[in-house]
Amino acid sequence: MSSHSFDTRGLDQCPFIPVFGAPSIMFERGSGTELFDVDGKRYLDFLSGIAVVSLGHANPAIVSAVQKQAETLMHVSGFFANPTATDAAVSLNALLADATGLQGQVFFCNSGAEANEAALKLARKFGGRGRHGVVSALGSFHGRTLAALAATGQPAKHEPFWPMPDGFRHVPFGDLASLEASIDPSVAAVLLESVQGEGGVVPASSDYLQGVRQLCDERGLLLIMDEVQTGFARTGRWFGFEHAGVAPDVVTMAKGMGNGFPVGAMWARREVSTLFAPGDHGSTYSGNAMAGAVVTAVIAEMKRIDGPRLAREKGEYLSAALVKTPGVAEVRGHGLLRAVDLGAGRDAKAVYLELLSRGLVTNAVNATSLRLAPPITTSYEQIDEAVHLIAAVLAEGVGS
Ligand SMILES: Cc1ncc(COP(=O)(O)O)c(C=O)c1O
């Protein structure tokens, strides 16, 4: 049996520890919004590797940056600088200075969970002994490493791994009074997503985020925004918190910043970033030259195409088409991070599976909602094609 057909052999034959369940389709290559499986079947990728491949598969600008850097220098360690990681840090600081009005510094890592771990450790340094508490929201998702998991407001995900690290508490998302009530002298920081992605694509209101910022100022708390899913233009702004006009103290990011290359980052404003002294934190791959080349290329390409504007305009087009589609109860989200709610009693997983069999990749983000996060480079024709497929599947009564 070829190594390309393990997907048909079930969990016990799967060479991966099946934390995602048994993979159902083997994708071999991609181009822009299109994916092709090992049998040559074409799919439209309206998930982008969970909001990662925002510039499309095999984007020539990113391919060329990877090829060039692979031939030049891949890695040297954090003991030394290299030009591409330095360029990436400068570009990232400039983006965040524009978004927040604040100067800061960057720590590079490999994933969203690691970016949040860095932020959670920084919050502990900020708070000092006895003040290490972090308040985050119910329904949030911050990653699978232990502290990021403890910050994640989904008790069912904690349960198999008890005890959780100490100091985490959760309040209802969007409820400022509950947040205020949860703050006592042991709390150092508030950690929030601007749109809860895994929680069902639920945007925070501007009033709420502005209220949280004010509360953090009054109580001397850090506001950490987790922009891992929402960052890098996906919501129609470079960062999701910009919709509310608030300036966080710390921002975490990953996913779209590498367009598929594994990289993450934590940014903090300078008075906070300097709390990390040499030896306080690190990672072998922090400042990796390949990742630096990719991040620099992603930022340059996003700027060249004006990714935030494209995400905004295409997102509005997608949303307008979806709200008119019979069987769609609600469309949530910003830009090209959207949930299509199918209404009570409709099984989003059945709809997702049917769409997949017809060549549209989406994701059932909760029992009744599909998540759509196509590449920002997707065409209007591809959006029409996806909406037609969704309309057809809903019209046939799939999942009801
Ligand atoms: C908001 C948010 N934070 C953190 C993470 C974790 O990122 P990673 O899977 O790269 O560790 C995710 C992943 O979905 C996320 O959506």
The ligand as an SDF file (V2000), in Angstrom:
LIG
                    3D

 16 16  0  0  0  0  0  0  0  0999 V2000
   -6.5260   32.8830   18.7750 C   0  0  0  0  0  0  0  0  0  0  0  0
   -5.5580   31.7570   18.7670 C   0  0  0  0  0  0  0  0  0  0  0  0
   -4.5390   31.7560   19.6460 N   0  0  0  0  0  0  0  0  0  0  0  0
   -3.6400   30.7640   19.6690 C   0  0  0  0  0  0  0  0  0  0  0  0
   -3.7230   29.7020   18.8090 C   0  0  0  0  0  0  0  0  0  0  0  0
   -2.7040   28.6080   18.8660 C   0  0  0  0  0  0  0  0  0  0  0  0
   -1.8520   28.7170   17.7760 O   0  0  0  0  0  0  0  0  0  0  0  0
   -0.9150   27.4720   17.3610 P   0  0  0  0  0  0  0  0  0  0  0  0
   -1.8320   26.3880   16.9300 O   0  0  0  0  0  0  0  0  0  0  0  0
   -0.0600   28.0210   16.2640 O   0  0  0  0  0  0  0  0  0  0  0  0
   -0.1340   27.1080   18.5660 O   0  0  0  0  0  0  0  0  0  0  0  0
   -4.7670   29.6460   17.8730 C   0  0  0  0  0  0  0  0  0  0  0  0
   -4.9100   28.5130   16.9520 C   0  0  0  0  0  0  0  0  0  0  0  0
   -5.9410   28.2560   16.3940 O   0  0  0  0  0  0  0  0  0  0  0  0
   -5.7050   30.6990   17.8540 C   0  0  0  0  0  0  0  0  0  0  0  0
   -6.7350   30.7150   16.9980 O   0  0  0  0  0  0  0  0  0  0  0  0
  1  2  1  0
  2  3  1  0
  2 15  2  0
  3  4  2  0
  4  5  1  0
  5  6  1  0
  5 12  2  0
  6  7  1  0
  7  8  1  0
  8  9  2  0
  8 10  1  0
  8 11  1  0
 12 13  1  0
 12 15  1  0
 13 14  2  0
 15 16  1  0
M  END
$$$$
